[in-house]
């Protein structure tokens, strides 16, 4: 085969062309197998036995959900796969999920595992996952049942550098993946803290005080309807005023439900929104994720309120961020969704929403707490998105 290909970006000191090789030249392709599920002697052993569903979002395979016995392994077509040099590869529906095996294990028949020979870096091959997956799906696309055999996988041709360059590239992507994992964990942890504190810093049903409060606040919360703490108005249609280079964001259900990621613009501020107001989604398809979502307006002269979105204006002694957190996807509003037809909340449905409110000072403290949490979550989400974009770009430029 021709040895004539080079990537767009390389580490200093590497100039040789990458070589094209079949995967079968670099690795043994090993299928899996399943012992009889009806024989208890084959199960509940100590040998890890992987199923494809366990590969979702995994970089390293460190232990399986199910285990088989030595007898179970003998009574299947599976073989033990060596740790550290095996890249698991799902070969049936959901082709191309990959993970690096951290300890010796076996798999079911949903895998064609890549057991690398000396001179080939497992993290480098794992980092080529999207390219291998694309090639494998292309080969399997002519089959009635979408599956790639060991022979088909082994025949895939890849461009490969020498072992030293493989190692440098593998280290680079391992570091990026570690940072992505770090920010994802921090984001998940903060989301869990927020979920927990939403349950504990607002009164449960039948209670007039929450489980957790800031020091200095002891008074019972007072029950009020939304109409007592805020004003309501409807948005207006913008269909005839959408402009790609418009000055104003059109606040519709997609804008609110994606936290402003999906945008439409208008040159007309048909129904202005002002800083401190809430946009509240009134209409959604059955079991939708937009209904009753809130968006807190951060600036004047920036947004225009679309139809089927309510504008909620907090009155004096009502903290905007507190109300934003309180109303967002509140169970009171979600119960109007019967899962069968489109949900349309009326002005009466919204303004009759009744729950407990603390003093303005306590509202403000709670609002600042959740604002800080949300800012931290957003910070890690942005870092996560930035790292994923860097990885995507470098995967395109550092491989042939």
Rosetta blueprint (number, residue, H / E / L):
1 X L
2 X L
3 X L
4 X L
5 X E
6 X L
7 X L
8 X L
9 X L
10 X L
11 X L
12 X L
13 X L
14 X L
15 X L
16 X L
17 X L
18 X E
19 X E
20 X E
21 X E
22 X E
23 X H
24 X H
25 X H
26 X H
27 X E
28 X E
29 X E
30 X E
31 X E
32 X L
33 X L
34 X L
35 X L
36 X L
37 X L
38 X L
39 X L
40 X H
41 X H
42 X H
43 X E
44 X E
45 X E
46 X E
47 X E
48 X E
49 X E
50 X E
51 X L
52 X H
53 X H
54 X H
55 X H
56 X L
57 X L
58 X L
59 X L
60 X E
61 X E
62 X L
63 X L
64 X L
65 X L
66 X E
67 X E
68 X E
69 X L
70 X H
71 X H
72 X H
73 X H
74 X H
75 X L
76 X L
77 X L
78 X L
79 X L
80 X L
81 X E
82 X L
83 X L
84 X L
85 X L
86 X E
87 X E
88 X E
89 X E
90 X E
91 X L
92 X L
93 X L
94 X L
95 X L
96 X L
97 X L
98 X E
99 X E
100 X E
101 X E
102 X L
103 X L
104 X L
105 X E
106 X E
107 X E
108 X L
109 X L
110 X L
111 X E
112 X E
113 X E
114 X E
115 X E
116 X E
117 X L
118 X L
119 X L
120 X L
121 X L
122 X H
123 X H
124 X H
125 X H
126 X H
127 X H
128 X L
129 X H
130 X H
131 X H
132 X H
133 X H
134 X H
135 X H
136 X H
137 X H
138 X H
139 X H
140 X H
141 X L
142 X L
143 X L
144 X L
145 X L
146 X L
147 X L
148 X L
149 X L
150 X H
151 X H
152 X H
153 X H
154 X H
155 X L
156 X L
157 X E
158 X E
159 X E
160 X E
161 X L
162 X L
163 X H
164 X H
165 X H
166 X H
167 X H
168 X H
169 X H
170 X H
171 X H
172 X H
173 X H
174 X H
175 X H
176 X H
177 X H
178 X H
179 X H
180 X H
181 X H
182 X H
183 X H
184 X H
185 X H
186 X H
187 X H
188 X H
189 X H
190 X H
191 X H
192 X H
193 X H
194 X H
195 X H
196 X H
197 X H
198 X H
199 X H
200 X H
201 X L
202 X L
203 X L
204 X L
205 X L
206 X L
207 X L
208 X L
209 X L
210 X L
211 X L
212 X L
213 X L
214 X L
215 X L
216 X L
217 X L
218 X L
219 X L
220 X L
221 X L
222 X E
223 X E
224 X E
225 X E
226 X H
227 X H
228 X H
229 X H
230 X E
231 X E
232 X E
233 X E
234 X E
235 X L
236 X E
237 X L
238 X L
239 X H
240 X H
241 X H
242 X E
243 X L
244 X L
245 X L
246 X L
247 X L
248 X E
249 X E
250 X E
251 X E
252 X L
253 X H
254 X H
255 X H
256 X H
257 X H
258 X L
259 X L
260 X L
261 X L
262 X L
263 X L
264 X L
265 X E
266 X E
267 X L
268 X L
269 X L
270 X L
271 X L
272 X E
273 X L
274 X L
275 X L
276 X L
277 X L
278 X E
279 X E
280 X E
281 X E
282 X L
283 X E
284 X E
285 X L
286 X L
287 X L
288 X L
289 X L
290 X L
291 X L
292 X L
293 X L
294 X E
295 X E
296 X E
297 X L
298 X L
299 X L
300 X L
301 X L
302 X L
303 X E
304 X E
305 X E
306 X E
307 X L
308 X L
309 X E
310 X E
311 X E
312 X E
313 X E
314 X E
315 X L
316 X L
317 X L
318 X L
319 X L
320 X H
321 X H
322 X H
323 X H
324 X H
325 X H
326 X H
327 X H
328 X L
329 X L
330 X L
331 X H
332 X H
333 X H
334 X H
335 X L
336 X L
337 X L
338 X L
339 X L
340 X L
341 X L
342 X L
343 X E
344 X E
345 X L
346 X L
347 X H
348 X H
349 X H
350 X H
351 X H
352 X L
353 X L
354 X E
355 X E
356 X E
357 X E
358 X L
359 X L
360 X H
361 X H
362 X H
363 X H
364 X H
365 X H
366 X H
367 X H
368 X H
369 X H
370 X H
371 X H
372 X H
373 X H
374 X H
375 X H
376 X H
377 X H
378 X H
379 X H
380 X H
381 X H
382 X H
383 X H
384 X H
385 X H
386 X H
387 X H
388 X H
389 X H
390 X H
391 X H
392 X H
393 X H
394 X H
395 X H
396 X H
397 X H
398 X L
399 X L
400 X L
